[in-house]
C-alpha cells in the first residue's frame, strides 16, 4: 500500500497489486465508474457487460482490452523476434536496451530522465540514479540502473495504452510480457479524472534526493495546457539555458518540506554532469524539446483512446436497443450524438493547441532530438511539415498535431474521423477565427489546411 500510494502521487510506470487483489481487497477496479459529460444516461437495451478481470472489459465489452494486443509496434517486434528475423543483443550494464531501441527505431536523443519513484522498480531510483525514458511516436521504453527489468508502453491502435515488461538478463529469453494489472493500478482513470480508459501519464512532483515526494507536495499531471513554471518537478531538463523558469532540476534533501516561497526554481541547464554521474546512460541529456513533445503526444493519444472506447461502446449499446433495426452514428441516440460531438470537439481543440500554454522565452534543446523528430515529417510541395518546431512562443510552427498521421487516429471509426475532418475543415477554411480556436491566425489556418490536404490523403478525399 505504501508503494502504491507513493506512485499514485507522481504518476509514471507504477507498481502495485494484481487485478484480483485490487478487486477483492481494495475495491478500486470494482467501484462504479464516475459519470462524466461524455457518458449518455443508461436506457433500455443497454449492452450487458462481459465478466472479465479488468474493468475495461466490464464497461467496454466491444473493445476487448484484456484480449491479445497485436496492433502495436512492440507486438510486431516480438513476432519478428519469434520468427528469427530480429535478434536483440545484450550489451554491458544496459543489457538489451540499446538493441531494443534500435529495433523499435527510437533515437537515443529522445532520452529524458526522471528521478521521482514512479516505476515498477522504485528501490533503484534516486536523484543520482534517475530512470531513463526513450520514445518515438508510439513506443516508450524505460531503463533503470541495476535493474533486471525494462518497462515499455505503446499505443495500440485498437486498445489504446498497453503496457509490457522485458526481463533484462543475458540468460533470459527475449519475450515481452503484457502487463494487465500492475501498471493499470495507476494508468487507470475510473477513480481519477473521469476519462474511464487506460492512459499514459506524465506528472510533476517535487521530490527529495531519494526520489520521494516532499511531505507537503501534491503531484499534478501535465500536458500542453500546463504553464511551464508548473512542469517537470522530479525531472532533469537540459537544453540552452533561458529565462523560462520551471520545476526541473530541483532537488531537496531527504525528508524536506516544500518551502513557502518558490525561489527554488532552477530552470533549464546545459549540462547535468555536475548533478550526478551520467556515464551509464546513452547520453548526458534530458532534452527540454523531447519533454515538450512527450507531454503533447501523450495528451492527444489519451483523448483518442477515450473517443475510440466510448464512441464504439455507445454505438453498440444503441444497436442493441434498436435491434433488429440497423443503426449508425448518424442514427444513434441523442445521448450518443451529444457525447460524440463533445469528445470530437475536445480532441479537435487539443490537436489545434487551443488552450496550450505560451512560452515566456525561446526554448532550445541540445540533444539533437529536434532534428531527428523533424526529419520524419511528411512535407508538402513547399517543404512545410506539421513537425516543424517554433519554440519561440509555442511548440510547433503550424499548430495542428502530427498525431493525426498515427495508426491510432486512423483506426478511429470512419464516421468519427469524418466528423473530425469536417470540423477541421470548418475551422481552417473560415475567413475569420473560430471562437473555439481564437489564437489561430488566418495565415496559420491557411498553411495548416494546405499541409494537411497535401500530406493526409483521406483528409483530402473526405473534404473535397
N, C-alpha and C positions, 0 to 999 in steps of 0.2 A: 504493500500500500504506500509506503514512503517513496519508493521508486516511481510508482505511477503518479502520485500526487505531484512530485517534483517535475516530472516530464510534462504533465498537463500544463504547468505554468509557463513553459518555454516553447514547446510545440514542434520539434522536428524529430522524426525517426524514433518512436517511443517503444520502450519495453514495458510489458505488463503481463497480466494473467491471461490464460487462454479463454476462448469464447465461452466454453461450458462453465468455467468458473465465474466469468462475468455475469452470465445469465443466472446461474444458480445461487451465487453468493451476494453479489453486489446489485444485481438487477439493472445494470447500466444498459445492456443491449435489449433487455426485456421491457423497458419502460416505453410507454406510448410516445410516438413521435410528436413533437410540438407542432401545432398548426402554424402555417405561415401564409403569406399573401399569395403564394403560388399554388396553394392546395385548395381545390374546389371542395365544397361540402359533400359529405357522403350521401349517396342516394340509392334507389333501387337498382339492382343489377350490378352492385359492386363486385369486382373480381375477388374470389376467395383466395386469400394469401396462401402460399405454399408453406409447408412446415420445413424449416431449414435452420441450421445452426447460426446463420448470420441474419441480422435484422434486415439487411438489404434484400434478401430473398423473401423475407416475410412481407415487406411492404412494396417491393418491386418485383413481383414474380415473373414479369416479362423480360427482365434483364438477365437473370441467372448469374449474379455476381460470384457466387461460390463455385460455379462451374469452371470449366477449363478456360484459361486466359490465353488466347492464341493470336490476337490481333495487336501485337506489340513487338518492339524490337528485341527485347530480351528473350521472349519465347521463340522468336525466329532464330536468334543466335544459338539458343540451346538445341534447336532442331538441327542446325548446321554442325554443331559440335557432335551431336549424336550420329550424324551421317558421316563424320570424319572429314568434313570439308574445312573445319576450323579446329585448330589445336591451340589452347591457351598455354602460355609459357609462365612458369613460376620463377621469379627472379628476386633474390635478396629479401630484405625485410618487408618490402611491399607485396611480395607474393605475386598473385595473379593480377594485381591492379593495373599495371602498365599494359599488359597484354589485353585485358578486358576492355580498357578504354579504347585501344586501337581497334578492337573488333567491333565496338559499338560506334566508332567514328566520333569519339568525344575528344576534343583537343585539351591538352594539359593547361592551356591558357585560361580555361574556364574555372580553374581552381578557386574556391572560396573556402575560408577557414572559420569554423565556429567553435568556441570554447565553452559554451553552456552544456550542461549534462543532459542532452536531449537525444538519446540514442539507445539502441539495444545494449550498448557497451559503456554505460555511464562511468564505470570504475576506471576506465582508461583515459577519460577526457578531462583535461585541465587547461589552464591558460598556457602552460608550457607544452602541452601535447594536444593541440586542437584537432578536431575532426575535419578532414578534407572532403569536400563535395565537388564532384565534376559532373558536367551535364551538357547535353545538346538540346535539340528541340523537343525531344520526347523522353529521354532516358536520363536517370540520375544515379550516380554511384558514389558511395561514401566509404572512406577508408579511415581507420583509427590505428594509431601506433600500438604495437604489442598486442594486437587482437588477431584472432584466427577467423574473423568473420567479415565479409564485405556485405554492406547493406545496399540494396537497389530499390528504386521505384521507377515506374514507367507509366506513360499514358497509353492505355489500351483503348483503341477506337470504339470498342463496344462496351467495355466495362468501366472506363474511367481510370482513376488512380489504382494501380495494382502494385503490390509490394513483394520483394524477393530477398533472400539471403543466399550467400555462397560461402561455403567453408573454405577459408583461405589457408590451406595446408598443402605442402608439397605432395604428401602421400594420399591425399583425398581425391576422389573422382570429381571432375568438374560437372556439377549438377546443381542448377539453381533450385532453390526451394521456395515455393509460393507461401507467403505469409498471409493467412486469412484471419488471424485473431490478434496476435501480439501488437502489430503495427496499428491495427484498427482501434485499439484501445484509445488512441488519441486522434488518429486520422479518420474520425467519425464525427458526424455533426448532428446526430439525433438529440443529444443532450447539450449541444453547444449553441451555435448561432442560428440553427433552424434550416440549413440547406438540405439536410437529410440524405446526403450521398457521401461515399468515400472521397476524400480530397487530399490534396497536397497542403502542407502547412509551412509557413515561414514566419518567425516571430522575433521580437526584440525584447530582451530582458537583460538588465544589468546584473552581472554576476561577479563573484569574487574570484581569486586566482585558482580556486579548486573547481570552478565551474558551477557553483551553487548560487542560486538567485539571492540577492541581498534580502535581508529579513523583512523589510517593508517595501519591497519592489513587486510590481504587478506586471506580468508578461502581457504583451499585446501583439496581435497578428499585424503584419504589414503588407501593403500592396501599393498600387500606383497612387492611391489617394492619400497615403500617409505622408505627412510633412517629413522632409529628410531629417530634421532635427530630432524626430522621434524614432528613427530607424536604426537598426544594426547593433543594438545592445547585445553583447555576447559574441560579436563577430569581429574579426580583423578586417580592416578596409585599407587597401593600398591603391595608389594612383598618384597623379600630380597633385601636390598639396594645393588647397584652395581655401576660400574663406567660408565655405559651407560647413557648418557645424552639424554633427550627428553623434550618435552614441557608440559608434565603433571604436575599437582600440582602447576602450576604457576598462581598467581593471582595478579592483579593490582588494584590500587584504582580507584574509579568511574571516568570515563571520561579521563582515562590515554591515553597517546600516546605511541606507541611501541618504546622502546629505540633503539638507533642506534646500540648498542652493544648487543650481545646475552649472556651476562654473567648472565642473569636472570634464566637460566635453572636450574631446581631443581633436577630432577631425581626421581627414584622410592623411596617411603617411606614405612617403615614397618608399620606405623600406621598413619592415618589421623585424629585421635580423637582430636588432638590439633587444627585442622583447622576449624572444625565445629562439631555440635552435631550429632553423628551417631546413637544415640539410636532409632530414629524412623524407622531405616532401618533393614532389615533382618540380615545383617552382618555389620561389620565395615570395609569391604574390597571393593576395586575396582581393581580386580586382573589383573596383567600385562599379565599373560598367557591367561586369558579369553579375554582380549583385542586383543592379537595377533591372537587367534583363530577366533574371530568375524570378524576381518578385512579380513582374508583369506577366510572365509566361504562366506561372502557377495560378495567378488570379484569373486569367482568361480560361485556362484549362478547367478550373473548378466550376466556372459558370457554364461551360459547355457540358460538363458531366451532369450538372444539375438539370439543365434544359433537356438533355438526352433522356435521363432517367424518368423525369416527371412527365414529359410530353408523351413518351411511348406508353407509360403506365396509365395515364389519364385516358388515352385513346382506347386502350384495351378495356378499361373499365366501362367506357361509353359503349364500346362494341358489345360487351356482354349484356348491357342493359337494353340495347337495341336489337339483339338477335331475334330472329334470323336476318333482319334487315342489315345490309352492309352500311358501314359508316366510314367517314374520312375526317381529317382535321377540319375541313370546311363545313362539315355537317355535324361536328361534335357538339356536345352540350355547351350551354352558355358559360358554365363554370370553367370547362376546359378551354374554351376560346379566350376567356379573360385571363386565365393563368398563363397560357402560352404567350399571349400578347405581352404581358408584364415581363416574362422571362426573356423574350426576344428583345424587348426594349432595353432591359438591363444589360444584356450581352452586347448589343449594338453600341450603347453609350460607353461601356467599358472598352470595347475594341477601338472606339474613336477617342479614347482618353478624355472623355468629357469632364471628369472630376479629378483628373491627375494633378498631383501637386507640382508646382513650378519650382525650378531651381533658382537659388539666390545668386549663384555664381557658376561659371562654366565648370564642367567636370571632365576629367580625362583619366583613362586607365593607362597602365604601363606594361601589362602582361602580354599584349598582342591579341587579346580576346576580341577587341573591337574590329580589327582587320579580318580575323578568322570568321567572325559572325557575319560581317557584311559581304564577305566573299561568296557566301552561299545564297545570296538573294536572287530572286527572279527579277530581271530588269526589262524595262520597256525599250523602245527604239531610241529613246533619249538617254538611256543608261541609268534611269531612276529606279529605285527599289524601296519597298516598304521596310527594308532592313537598314536603310541609310540612317546613321545617327545624326542628331542635332547636338545634344549635350550642353547647350548653352542655357536654355530656359526650360527644355523638355527633353524627353528621351529620344524621340525619333523625328526626323525632318519632315516626313509625311505621316502624320499620326493616324494610321489605321493599323491594327495589329497584324503582324506577319503570321500569327497563329491561324489566320484564315486559310492558309495553304496546308494546314496539318491534316493528317489522316482522321483525327478525331472530329474536326469540323466537317470534313467531307462525309463522315459516317452518320451525321445527324439525319433524321428522317427527311426525305426530299421536300415535303411540304414546308417543313420548318426552315430549311435552307432557303427556300423560295421567299418566305416571309422576311428572313434576314436580308436577302439580296434586295428585295423590294424596298425595305426601309433604308438600306444604304443608298440605293439609287435615289430615293426621295430626298434624303439629306444632302447628298453630294451634287445633285443636279439643280438644287434650288437656287434661285437668284439671290436670295437672302439667307442669312444664317438661320438654321433651325433652332428653336428655343431649347431643344434637348441638348444641343452641342453648340452653344453660342460662341465658343472660342475659335472655332474653325473659320478661317478667312476664306474669301472667295477663291483666292489663288490656291490655297491648300485643298479646298474641296475639288477644284478642277484637276489639280495634279493627282490627287488620290484616285479620283474616278478614272483618269486616263491610265494610270499604272495598273489599277485593278482590272480594267477592261482588257488591257494588253496581256496581262500575266495570269489571269484566272479565267480559263475558257468557259467554264459553266456559268460564271457570273455574266460574262458577255452574252452567252446564249439566252440566259434567263431574263435579261433586262433589255434586249434589243427588240 
